[in-house]
Every structure is written in C-alpha cells, then in structure tokens.
C-alpha cells in the first residue's frame, strides 16, 4: 500500500514502497505524526474500547482538545470500513471518561 498526501489540487506519494504489514504502517504514522496535519498528537495506540467495538489503531487529540480516533488499513479501504469507524466514534462520544 502506498501513502499519499493530498493538499488542495496536488497529490504526492510519501512512501515509494508498500508497508510490509499494518503494524509497520502504524509505526510509520506514529513516528511521522506531522502527516496527520500537524495538529493531531497521538496519545495511545491499539487501545481497547472495553466493548465489542474492537481495537482502534490510534487515539489522538487535536490542538482544540477534540478526540481523534485513527483506524489504519494497509490495503485499499472499502465501504465496509464505515461501520467500524462509526462504531468507534459512537463509543468515544458515549464514553468520554474512558478516554480521559
């Protein structure tokens, strides 16, 4: 999988070769957090939601104090990722004490 950065009308490749695994992809993002726009700070990786929702890849907070849940895929994402991401968002909204 390749990683791209899109800004306005311009798109550029950030990594010239595929990541060997999703864990390698996650480590790359964690080590290069500026790729998230410069205003998101990762505070936890692979955290449990305490429910059947699953394990989001990363939990961050932006410069305005908003929670950011990041789910990475080391393959082309399809529509079936939406229920997973929405489930994480609903969990975060309804369990703010778990995030603190």
Secondary structure as UniProt FT lines:
FT   STRAND          4..7
FT   TURN            8..9
FT   STRAND          10..13
FT   HELIX           22..31
FT   HELIX           33..36
FT   STRAND          40..48
FT   TURN            52..53
FT   STRAND          55..62
FT   TURN            63..64
FT   STRAND          67..70
FT   TURN            79..80
FT   HELIX           81..94
FT   HELIX           96..99
//
